[in-house]
Amino acid sequence: MAKIDYESEMVGTVDVPEKDQLDETSLTSWMQANVEGFEGPLSLSKFKGGQSNPTYRIDTPGKSYVLRRQPFGKLLPSAHAVDREYKVMSALGPTGFPVPRTYGLCEDSDVIGSMFFVMDLADGRNLWNGALPDYAPEERRAMYHAMIDTMADLHLKDPEAIGLSDYGKSEDYCARQVARWSKQYRLSETETIPEMDRLIEWLPETIPPQHAHGIVHGDYRLDNMIFHKTEPRVLAVLDWELSTLGDPVADFAYLMLNWVNPPDGRAGIGGLDHEALGIPTRDEAVERYVARTGYPVPPMDWYFAYNLFRLAGIIQGIKKRVIDGTASSAHAKKMSERVAPLVQTAYGFAKAAGMD
């Protein structure tokens, strides 16, 4: 299968498609009332990336912003939680954690047709290819270290100390996630996949003990962050829709999936010569995370099965929106074809973790 240049396909903006047009007059009025320092006129474009919550660039003569909204139309319960994204980013920003500054949340769907929030535009590098082909080995290593360290720093934040004690239940995270994505999968199911049915049955019966709790991102990967333009430093972590309180190790295991996923132009680096590329090996990555957090990291097979199952549930929702005609990205159809392969890979890890 030919590799896709995801960075050229997904980075940058396009003219706003007809189905995603916003009422600019109404938006301008809201910005004037709610965004400190805003001065119009504004112009809109739409970011190419993102399957879930449509994301726009707002340009004005003096400043640029980002608007992130729920999709128009009927939504699955608890999906597209832009209000949760706004809440966690607003709490983390003052701590020095790298997130864009937030300006305001609009829960009145009459303004542009759906709930939305506005934040700063993080001006840096948005990268997609985990092999980082344009960089030298020492640069790759420094950027991967920055990714791991930033995640560790997130997991060490005290939710209560920054006003997020009510952001979710910290215990039984994996049990709640398995239940949630089993339900979401069933609500958007378009075909029968026997291996998915078995995972839905097996995962809740075999959940490992949770040794720590904290803020989990839920979708932490290379393309959901902005790097500084010249330094190997994470300038902003984006796309907090799946964040909650829970098990940091499960969140870290999601990042570690990149070390086993095949290199297809996205974050996967499985099978590459990590040492030659300067990328930390899987063991080195785990060691660095453990050294920074002190959290025990058990064998990963169960967590890989869980995370791939969860990802299949998420992408099944995208597949259903493609069928219904409400998916926000042209890339969504390609994404939707990944459900069955993800389930098969999850099933393989479940077998390795002891599933009969």
N, C-alpha and C positions, 0 to 999 in steps of 0.2 A: 504494500500500500504506500502510495506516495506521501511524503511528509507535507504537512500544511504549514505555511509561514504564518503562524498565528499572530505574531507581532504586527505584521503589516496588515493583516485582516482585522485585528481587534483593537489596536492602539490608535488613538486619535478620534476625530469627530466626523460626522456627516451632516448634511442638511436634515432637518427634522422631517421624518416621513409624515405623510398626510394623517395616518391613523394615530400618530403620537403628537400632533400639534397641540399647543397650549394657548390659552387666552392671554396674550401678552399684556393687554391693558389691565386685566384683573391681577396678573402677576406683578406688574409694576406697582400697582396700588398697595399690594400686600408687602412688597419689598420696601417701599417708602415708609410704611408703618412699622415694620418689624426688623429691618436689617440696619444696624448702626452704620452710618457713613454712606449708605447707598445713594448714588446719584445716577439717574438714567441719562439717555435712553438705553434700553437693553436690547441685545440680540441673542438668539438661541441657536445652539447646535446640539446634536445628540452624540454621546459617546458610543463608539462601535461595540465595545465590550459590554458584558453583563447580560445574563439571561433572565433575571428575576425582576429586579426593580429598575425600570427605565431611568437613565441618568443623563442629565443635560449639562452643558456648559453655558453659563450666562456671562456674556461679555458686556461691559459698560466702558465708557471712555477712560475711567480711572482704575478699574479693578475687575477681576474675573472671579466668578463663584461657580459652585456646583449645586445643582438641584437634583434630588433623588426622590422619586415618587413611587407609590404603589401602581401596579398596572390598572388600567381601566377595566370595568366589567366585574363579573362574579369571581370571588377569591375563595380559596380553601381556608378553613378555619386556622387561625394563627400564622398563616403564611404572609410573606411580604411585609414584615413588621418594621416599617421605616421608623415608627415611633420608638421602638426598642433600640434601633441603631442610633437614633438621635440621643437617647438617654445615656447609653454607655459611652459614646464619644464625648458628650458634654461632661460626664463625670471623670473620664480619664485625662482629658486635655489639661486641666489645671495641675495634674500630678507630674507633668513633664513627659508622659508617655506619648509617642508619636502618632497623633491623630490630627486631622484637619480641625480648625476652629469651627464650631457650629454657631449659627446665627439665629435660627428660629425654626419651629415646627408648626405646620399648619394642619390641623385635624379637620378643617372645614372643607369637605369635598366640593363645595360650590365654587371655590376660588379657581381651581384649574381642572376639576373633575375627579381628583383623588387626593388622599393625604400625601404630604410631601415635607421635606425639610431642605434647608439651604446651609451650605458650609463653604469654607475656603477652598480654593483650587490649590492643591499641593503641586508645586511646580518642580518636577524632577523626572526621573526615569521610571517608566512603567515597562517592566520586562516580562516576557512570557516563556522563553525557552530556558529550561533549567540547566542546559549545558552551557549557557552564557557564552556563545561562540565568539562574540566580539571582544572577549576579555582575556587577559593573561592569567596563568594559573594562580599567582599570588592575589590578583584582584578577585578571582572567583572564590578563593578560600575566605578572604576577608568579607565578601558579601554573604556567603553562607553562614559564617560566624555571626554576622550582624542579624541575620534572620533568626538563628537559634537563640541568640542572646535576647533579642526583642521579645520573642515568645516567652522565654523564661521570665523576663521582667514582668510581662503581663500576668503570668501565673502566680507571681509573688505579691501582686497587689492585694490589699485587704479590702474586700468589697464593702464591709461595714464602715471603714474609715473614709471611704469616698462616696458614701450615699447610695450604695448599690445592694444593701442588705435584702431588699425586696425584689431584686432582679431575677430571681429564680430560686428553686430549692437546691441547696448545695449538695445534698446527699442523694444517693441512688440515681446518679446522673445517667449512667448507661441504661438502666432499666427504663427510665422515663423517655430517653431518646429512642430506644427500640420500640416502645409502645407508640410513641408519637409517629415515627416514620412508618411503622406497620399500618397505622390508621391512615396516614396521608397516602401511602402506596395504594391501599385498598380503595380510597376515594378517587384516585386517578388511574386505576388499573385499566389497561386496554387489551391485555392478553394474559393468558395463564402461563406462568413460568414455574414449573414444579420446584426447582431449586430455591426460588424465592419463597415459596410456601414453606419449604423445610427450614430455611433460615428464620422465618418469622416464628416458627415453632421452637427451634433449637436455641436461638440467642438468649431469650429471657431465662432459660433454665440453666445457663452456664456463665453468668456474669461474674467476672473476677471481683474481689473486694476492692473498694475505693479507699486509698490511703491518704488522699489529700483533697482539698476543695479550693476553688477559686474562680476567677473569671475565665471562661473559655471562649475563644473566638468562633470556633465551629467551621471555619473555611479558610484556615491560615495557609496560604501558599504564595508563591512568587508573584503571580499577577495580581494579587490583592494587596499589594504594597507599592509605595513609591519610594525609590531610592534617591538620595541626594544626587545632584547633577554630576558632581565630580568625586565625591567621597563614598566609600563603602559603608554608608550609613542609611538606616531606614528613616525616611522623612515622614512617612505616614502609612499607617495600616488602615485599609479600607474594607468595605463590605462586611458590616457587623450584623447582618440580618439574622444569622444563626447563633449569635452569641447568647450566653446565659451564664448562670453559676453552675459549676459541676466539677468533673474529674479532669484535672490538667493532663494526666497521663493519656487519656483517651484523645484529648486535643493534640498533644504532641505526636501520638501515633498517626494521626491524620497527616501531619507534616512528613513523618517518616515514610509514609506510603510512596512519596516521590522517589525514594531510593529503590523501590521494587517495581514501580510503574514503568513501562517501556518508554523510551524517548521518542515522542511523536511531535516534537515542536512545542510542547507545553512543559509543565513543570517536571514531568517524569524523567528520571536519570538512571533507571534500572539498566544494568548491563553495560554501562559505560565504565571506562577505566578512570575511576575517581582519583586515584593517586596521580596519574599523569595529568589530569585536568586541574589538579589543585583543589578539588572538591573534597570536603571531609568524607571519610568512609561512614558507613552506617554506624559502626561501633564508635567512631570518633564523635559523631553527632550526638549519640546517646550519652557518651561520657561528658561532653561539654554541657549538655542540658542538666544532667544529674549533678555535676560540679556546681552549677549556678543555682539550682533549686534545692538540692538535697532530696528530691523526690525519688523513690525507688521506681525503676522502669522494668516491669516483668517481661517475659517473652511476648512477642508482638502478634503471634498468629491470631489469637482471639480478637485483638483490637483491630487488626487489619480486616478481618472478616466483618466485624461490626461497622467499621468506617466505610467499607465498600458497599455493604448493605444499605447504609444510611445514604450514601451518595447515589445509589441506584434509586432509592425512594425519592430523592430530590429531583433527579433527572426524569423520573417517571412523571412528576408534576409538570416539567417542561414539555415532555412528550404529549401529555394531555392538552396543554395549552396550544401546542403546534396544531393538533387535530382540531381543537376548538377555534383556532384562528386568533388567539389572544397573546401568543408569545411575542416578546418585545424585541427580539434580535434575529437578524437573518441567520446568525450562527446557530440558533436554537434547534433547527432541524437536524443539523449534523450532531449536535449534542444528544438529541433524543435517541439516536441510533446506538448510543453507548449503554443503554439499560441492560440488555441481555448479556453482553460481555462482562460488565461489572458484576452482575449476579453470579456468573460462572466463576469469576476470579474469587469473589467472596466465598463461594461454596468450597473452592479449593483450599483457602486458608482455614475455613471451618473444619474441613476434614483433617488438616494438619494440626488443628487445635484439639482434636479428639472426637469430632462428630462421627457417629456411626453411619 
